[in-house]
Amino acid sequence: MKSTLANLWHPICGVQIRDMGEKRYIFKFFHSMDMERVLKGLPWTFNNHLLILSKLRRGEDPLKIPLVYVPFWVQIHDVPIGLFSESLARLLGNFIGVFLEYDGSDLRNRNYMRVRVQIDVRKPLKRKK
């Protein structure tokens, strides 16, 4: 896993990966830019398993952090293009999970809304309202 993720992420200043047990790992990035890029690129998978990452704060016990929330880009179909807006994206995003961001770029080349939402992986996915 260590070499695969290091090759996938290509950290400029390197990354150190330490096994904490209980299926938890600490990824220590040697430059904040590398860490931010990896976190912005979420979600990540390894061997078809979702990697749930959280930024560790000073003094936090990594074994006590609840790893249950993951940001996903979701596509929302069957909405008339004339209704696409950040306010509608926020409303629908909060129905699915917790709204994070609306991608209002390149709307001419797609017929769906693209919304980033924080999802609790313990709950089933919501498909239609």
N, C-alpha and C positions, 0 to 999 in steps of 0.2 A: 504494500500500500504506500509506503513512504516514497519509494522511487517513482511510482506511477503518479502520485499527486504532485510531487516536485516537478516532474516532467510536464504535467498538464498545466500547472500554474506558472511555471517559468519565473520564479521570484528573482528579481534583479540582485538582491543582496542575500538570498538564501532563506531557507526555512529549516527549523529543527523540529522533528516530530517525536513526541515521547508518549509511550503507552502508559496510561494511568490505571488500566484494569477496568473492569465493569463496562467494557465496550466504549471507553472514553479515551481521547487522545488530546494532548496539548500541542498545538501548532504555534511555534514561536517564530515569528517573522522578524528579520533583522532590519527591515525598513517598513515604516507605517504605510507607504504607498503600496507595497506588496499585499499587506493585510487588507487594506481598503479595497483593492481590486478584487481579491478573492471574495470578500464579503459582498461586494456589489454584484458579483457574478452568480450569487446563490440563485437557485439550489444547485448543489453538486451531488453526484452519485459516485459510488465505487462498487463494482461488482453488482450492479442493479440494486444497491442499498442506498437510501437517502442519507447524506451526511448532514447532520444538523449542527450548525456552527453558531457559536456565541462569542462575542468579544469579552474576554476576561478582564475584570477590573482589579486593580491592586487590592490584595487582601482577600479576594473572593476564593472560596473553596471550589475548585472545578468539579468536584464530585457532587456538589449540592445545587448546581445550576440546573433548573428544569429545562431540558432540551426538548421542547415540544412545539415551538413556533418556527415556521420557515416561510420566507417570502417567495412567492411565485408570480410569474406573469401569466395572467389568464386572458382568454379570448372570450368576448361576449358577443354572440351572434344574434341575428333576428331583431336588431335595433335599426330603425330607419336612420340613414346617414345624417339627415338633417337634425336629428336629436342628439348626435354625439356632442358631449360636453363634459367638462371636468365635474360639474355638479352631479350629472347623471352617473358618471363613472364612480364618484365618491359614494353615492347612494347604493349602487349595485355592488361595489367593492366591499362596503360594510355589511351587505347581506351575505356575501360569500365568506368573509373573514374580517380583517381590519384593512381598510383602504390605506395604501401607501403612496401611490403615484399613478398618474394617468399619462399614457403616451399618445399625445395628440399629433404626433408627426406623421407624415406620409399617409394621410387619410385617403388620398386619391387612389392609392394602390391596394387598398384592402377594404373589405366590407364588414369588418367587426371592430369592436372597441378592444383596446389592449390596456389592461389595468393590472398594476402590481398590488397584490394583497398579502397580508400576513395570515397564514393558515395554521390552525391548531391541528397537528397531525394525528391527534387522538380522536378527532371527530370525523365522521364520514363527509365526503365532498358533497357540496350542494350543486345540483345540476341545472334545475330550472325553478323559476319562481311561479 
